[in-house]
């Protein structure tokens, strides 16, 4: 694979191809230092209204760096070196996100594009109540709201994500991991954003809670019509959840297609390797070394511990 | 030869809320046996009691009642201090389980010295190097500190540390859930290889049914402190009997079932009428552990 091989641009048809909400063109992000690290290379993506876009790849591939660049969260030594990020507002205006100045940026963030951060369950402030943290968003962005309106809106979003509104008086440690995660999603919903970026929102949760949250996201997407960028390394989950998937490897998008096509006909060897990294629940053992039966002899040959490691992995 | 026998294990925690006190039964009458060269997986959702079982076996928690007996190669029960040589644990978070102030060599040297496996600087270093080789790490890592290693490398160090005292039983509590996908299979395959080479008995705690199925011989499914289903791995996963096991299996992401999330039908709720029963695939029937029937191990 050559380094500057352009990613497949022939984006497949999206659910609502006529109405993109976020366009990323040839984005490059570098980390300056003794040795400059090119973390995101020539990435182009289009997010359509009501679409769930999966961003897959392992740690260090640049997927969080990309999300941070879209939300303008990078500070030195990270730097967006080239490219454009355009937000297509509901009212028809286009916003060049990379050109937003302080006050415009403050007004844009969270109200049009919100983010559920990685490790969201530990992202809440431990010393104040959930209510105070939710209301803080509204006092900042909706200064005209009365106390009653704020309270009502907080109760409303908690209800949306399936947390009993009475729990808003709790401190984060009084809630389970799944509930804290839901509170974070509620917080991201407060201002009715058009795009929500979710960075590994369910990684630390067990499968039952994870399924509950995924159902919630899809239901909210259907009800509120926002678009979601879902970042995770869990490819099987993305295949089930998203409309389209972009697979990232070392800062580049190596495959970008509908979930269906990516699953049935993965083209890039890295995608195939990622798919094989997850043993199937009901199918074959895949890359598993373990032989069946308790009495099997020790495995012969050289240690195959790196068999399943995709090329270029940093771990 | 039996390596570890767990019988009617019960753990209760006291909950305090203001002046009120109540007890929570986190583990209820759990019985199973670990034998050399076999892996038993315990699967269940968060809070099902699976980690409490692991912690009791590693003697980090004291059981409220029930027995945990480790038997040595001679058939005699392993006592007190020797128990800690015999049973070792690998923790979930390799970032928290290694001391950031100490070198990798120190992490391996401590158990070697404390458990009397090696004496003198030379011997300790030599054995530490051997341990690193066994877990497929270059011996050059010896003088590094944990933060210089990747997650997968750290978990390998944690496994080497568990092997250092000459453990026969390894309790691995979610050993790969914090790792990157690409290193998960590597670590599991390493555990499987070591297990077969050393005839280790492994207890694998996880909520990932797919790896539980492929990595272990037998599976115990836990829900609210009880084992609700037990049997050979393939039987439990491919032919689940308990409604809870079915719910758990259905919750795992499955690309073949694209679109089911979009359906309006509510999440299947596990029926409650069988909650107190255990389906035993070896016996081929339901067992009520509270009704004084012997639960087959």
Interface residues (C-beta under 8 A of the other chain):
Chain A: X58 X59 X176 X177 X178 X205 X206 X207 X208 X209 X210 X211 X212 X214 X215 X218 X222 X233 X234 X235 X236 X237 X239 X240 X241 X259 X260 X263 X273 X274 X277 X278 X279 X280 X281 X282 X285 X286 X287 X288 X289 X290 X294 X295 X296 X297 X298 X299 X303 X304 X305 X306 X307 X308 X309 X310 X313 X314 X315
Chain B: X37 X38 X45 X46 X136 X150 X151 X152 X153 X179 X180 X181 X182 X183 X184 X185 X186 X187 X188 X189 X190 X192 X193 X196 X197 X207 X208 X209 X210 X211 X213 X214 X215 X217 X237 X238 X247 X248 X249 X251 X252 X253 X254 X255 X257 X258 X260 X261 X262 X267
